[in-house]
Amino acid sequence: MNDTVSNPNNAAKPKPSERRRARQYALQALYQWHMAGASLTDIDAQFRTDYDMSKVDLGYFSELLHGIPCNLKVVQDGFEPFLDRNFDELDPIELTTLRIGTFELMFRLDVPYKVVINESIELAKRYGAEESHRYVNGILDKVAARARMEEMRALRGK
Protein backbone atom coordinates (compact mmCIF):
# COMPACT_ATOMS: atom_id res chain seq x y z
CA MET A 1 0.00 0.00 0.00
CA ASN A 2 2.93 2.38 0.36
CA ASP A 3 3.56 2.99 -3.30
CA THR A 4 5.44 6.15 -4.22
CA VAL A 5 2.81 7.02 -6.82
CA SER A 6 0.17 7.57 -4.15
CA ASN A 7 2.51 8.92 -1.48
CA PRO A 8 1.08 12.27 -0.36
CA ASN A 9 4.64 13.58 0.20
CA ASN A 10 5.77 12.70 -3.30
CA ALA A 11 6.84 15.82 -5.22
CA ALA A 12 5.20 14.66 -8.46
CA LYS A 13 1.60 14.36 -7.32
CA PRO A 14 -0.80 12.55 -9.61
CA LYS A 15 -3.37 14.54 -11.53
CA PRO A 16 -6.96 14.54 -10.24
CA SER A 17 -8.03 12.74 -13.41
CA GLU A 18 -5.54 9.93 -12.67
CA ARG A 19 -7.01 9.53 -9.18
CA ARG A 20 -10.54 9.59 -10.59
CA ARG A 21 -9.66 6.79 -13.01
CA ALA A 22 -8.01 4.86 -10.17
CA ARG A 23 -11.27 5.08 -8.20
CA GLN A 24 -13.33 4.01 -11.22
CA TYR A 25 -11.17 0.97 -11.87
CA ALA A 26 -11.02 0.19 -8.15
CA LEU A 27 -14.82 0.27 -8.02
CA GLN A 28 -15.01 -2.20 -10.89
CA ALA A 29 -12.27 -4.42 -9.46
CA LEU A 30 -13.75 -4.42 -5.94
CA TYR A 31 -17.18 -5.13 -7.38
CA GLN A 32 -15.67 -8.14 -9.16
CA TRP A 33 -13.98 -9.25 -5.91
CA HIS A 34 -17.25 -8.87 -4.00
CA MET A 35 -19.42 -10.64 -6.55
CA ALA A 36 -17.10 -13.40 -7.77
CA GLY A 37 -14.76 -13.80 -4.83
CA ALA A 38 -11.77 -13.84 -7.15
CA SER A 39 -8.25 -13.34 -5.83
CA LEU A 40 -7.21 -9.72 -5.45
CA THR A 41 -3.86 -10.52 -7.04
CA ASP A 42 -5.60 -12.04 -10.07
CA ILE A 43 -7.99 -9.10 -10.36
CA ASP A 44 -5.11 -6.63 -10.08
CA ALA A 45 -3.16 -8.45 -12.81
CA GLN A 46 -6.25 -8.68 -15.01
CA PHE A 47 -6.92 -4.94 -14.81
CA ARG A 48 -3.29 -4.06 -15.51
CA THR A 49 -3.34 -6.37 -18.55
CA ASP A 50 -6.83 -5.79 -19.97
CA TYR A 51 -7.22 -2.02 -19.44
CA ASP A 52 -5.24 1.00 -20.53
CA MET A 53 -3.82 2.04 -17.16
CA SER A 54 -1.40 4.60 -18.59
CA LYS A 55 -3.42 7.53 -17.22
CA VAL A 56 -4.29 5.92 -13.89
CA ASP A 57 -2.68 6.54 -10.52
CA LEU A 58 -1.63 2.91 -10.21
CA GLY A 59 -0.47 3.29 -6.63
CA TYR A 60 -3.84 4.62 -5.60
CA PHE A 61 -5.66 1.91 -7.53
CA SER A 62 -3.57 -0.73 -5.79
CA GLU A 63 -4.04 0.90 -2.39
CA LEU A 64 -7.82 0.89 -2.77
CA LEU A 65 -7.96 -2.61 -4.27
CA HIS A 66 -5.82 -4.20 -1.58
CA GLY A 67 -6.37 -1.82 1.34
CA ILE A 68 -10.14 -2.05 1.49
CA PRO A 69 -10.33 -5.84 1.79
CA CYS A 70 -7.43 -5.81 4.29
CA ASN A 71 -9.31 -3.30 6.44
CA LEU A 72 -12.83 -4.44 5.57
CA LYS A 73 -14.16 -4.75 9.13
CA VAL A 74 -12.84 -1.31 10.14
CA VAL A 75 -14.17 0.27 6.94
CA GLN A 76 -17.62 -1.31 7.22
CA ASP A 77 -17.80 -0.48 10.94
CA GLY A 78 -17.17 3.11 9.86
CA PHE A 79 -20.42 3.39 7.88
CA GLU A 80 -22.60 0.57 9.24
CA PRO A 81 -24.13 2.66 12.07
CA PHE A 82 -25.57 5.05 9.48
CA LEU A 83 -27.24 2.44 7.27
CA ASP A 84 -31.01 2.05 7.24
CA ARG A 85 -30.72 -1.58 6.08
CA ASN A 86 -28.46 -4.62 6.34
CA PHE A 87 -25.31 -5.02 4.23
CA ASP A 88 -26.90 -7.82 2.20
CA GLU A 89 -29.75 -5.48 1.23
CA LEU A 90 -27.40 -2.87 -0.23
CA ASP A 91 -26.91 -2.70 -3.96
CA PRO A 92 -23.38 -4.04 -4.66
CA ILE A 93 -22.37 -0.77 -6.35
CA GLU A 94 -23.63 1.26 -3.37
CA LEU A 95 -21.78 -1.03 -0.99
CA THR A 96 -18.55 -0.83 -2.96
CA THR A 97 -18.82 2.94 -3.29
CA LEU A 98 -19.39 3.28 0.45
CA ARG A 99 -16.36 1.09 1.11
CA ILE A 100 -14.16 3.25 -1.13
CA GLY A 101 -15.43 6.53 0.30
CA THR A 102 -15.17 5.37 3.90
CA PHE A 103 -11.68 3.96 3.32
CA GLU A 104 -10.54 7.30 1.93
CA LEU A 105 -12.16 9.24 4.75
CA MET A 106 -10.53 7.03 7.38
CA PHE A 107 -7.13 6.22 5.86
CA ARG A 108 -6.34 8.96 3.32
CA LEU A 109 -6.37 12.13 5.36
CA ASP A 110 -4.38 13.87 2.61
CA VAL A 111 -7.50 13.78 0.40
CA PRO A 112 -9.96 16.50 1.50
CA TYR A 113 -13.25 15.07 2.73
CA LYS A 114 -15.22 17.14 0.22
CA VAL A 115 -13.22 15.56 -2.61
CA VAL A 116 -13.85 12.06 -1.21
CA ILE A 117 -17.60 12.67 -0.98
CA ASN A 118 -17.82 14.32 -4.39
CA GLU A 119 -15.85 11.53 -6.09
CA SER A 120 -18.04 8.90 -4.38
CA ILE A 121 -21.19 10.67 -5.54
CA GLU A 122 -19.85 10.72 -9.09
CA LEU A 123 -19.08 6.99 -8.93
CA ALA A 124 -22.61 6.27 -7.71
CA LYS A 125 -24.12 8.46 -10.43
CA ARG A 126 -22.07 6.79 -13.14
CA TYR A 127 -22.31 3.16 -12.06
CA GLY A 128 -25.12 2.92 -9.53
CA ALA A 129 -28.89 2.94 -9.58
CA GLU A 130 -30.74 6.15 -10.39
CA GLU A 131 -30.88 7.66 -6.89
CA SER A 132 -28.01 5.78 -5.24
CA HIS A 133 -25.81 8.87 -5.25
CA ARG A 134 -28.15 10.52 -2.74
CA TYR A 135 -27.95 7.55 -0.41
CA VAL A 136 -24.14 7.41 -0.70
CA ASN A 137 -23.93 11.15 -0.08
CA GLY A 138 -26.04 10.94 3.08
CA ILE A 139 -24.03 8.06 4.53
CA LEU A 140 -20.62 9.53 3.70
CA ASP A 141 -21.60 12.93 5.12
CA LYS A 142 -22.15 11.18 8.45
CA VAL A 143 -18.93 9.19 8.17
CA ALA A 144 -17.03 12.41 7.42
CA ALA A 145 -18.56 14.15 10.42
CA ARG A 146 -17.11 11.42 12.60
CA ALA A 147 -13.85 10.61 10.80
CA ARG A 148 -12.90 14.15 9.75
CA MET A 149 -14.27 16.20 12.61
CA GLU A 150 -11.13 18.35 12.93
CA GLU A 151 -10.92 19.02 9.21
CA MET A 152 -14.59 20.04 9.11
CA ARG A 153 -14.14 22.35 12.13
CA ALA A 154 -11.12 23.98 10.53
CA LEU A 155 -13.05 24.67 7.33
CA ARG A 156 -15.98 26.14 9.24
CA GLY A 157 -13.58 28.40 11.15
CA LYS A 158 -12.29 30.04 7.96
C-alpha positions, 0 to 999 in steps of 0.5 A, spaced: 500 500 500 505 504 500 507 505 493 510 512 491 505 514 486 500 515 491 505 517 497 502 524 499 509 527 500 511 525 493 513 531 489 510 529 483 503 528 485 498 525 480 493 529 476 486 529 479 483 525 473 488 519 474 485 519 481 478 519 478 480 513 473 483 509 479 477 510 483 473 508 477 477 501 476 477 500 483 470 500 483 469 495 478 475 491 481 472 491 488 465 489 485 468 483 481 472 481 488 465 482 491 461 478 486 465 473 484 470 472 490 476 472 485 483 473 488 485 480 489 492 478 485 488 475 479 484 481 479 489 486 479 493 483 474 487 482 469 486 490 470 493 491 468 493 487 462 486 488 460 485 495 461 489 501 458 492 504 465 497 509 462 493 515 465 491 511 472 494 513 478 496 505 479 499 506 486 492 509 488 488 503 484 492 498 488 491 501 495 484 501 494 484 494 491 488 491 496 487 496 502 479 495 502 479 488 503 485 488 508 481 493 512 474 491 511 471 490 518 474 497 520 471 500 513 464 497 514 464 499 521 465 506 519 459 506 515 454 501 518 451 505 524 448 510 518 445 504 514 437 504 514 438 496 512 443 490 512 449 489 508 446 484 504 440 489 502 445 494 499 446 494 492 453 491 490 455 498 487 452 502 493 456 497 498 462 498 494 462 505 493 461 506 500 467 502 502 471 506 497 469 513 500 469 510 507 476 507 506 478 514 503 475 518 509 478 514 514 485 512 511 487 517 506 487 524 510 491 527 505 485 527 500 480 532 502 473 530 505 469 534 500 473 531 494 472 524 497 464 525 498 464 528 491 468 523 487 463 517 491 457 521 488 460 521 481 461 513 482 454 512 484 451 516 479 455 513 473 455 506 475 449 505 480 442 505 480 438 512 479 438 515 486 443 511 489 448 517 489 443 521 494 444 515 499 451 514 498 452 522 499 447 521 506 451 516 509 458 519 507 456 525 510 455 522 516 462 518 516 465 524 514 462 528 520 465 522 525 472 521 521 474 528 519 471 532 525 477 536 525 478 538 518 470 540 518 471 544 524 477 547 521 473 549 514 468 552 518 472 556 522 475 560 515 
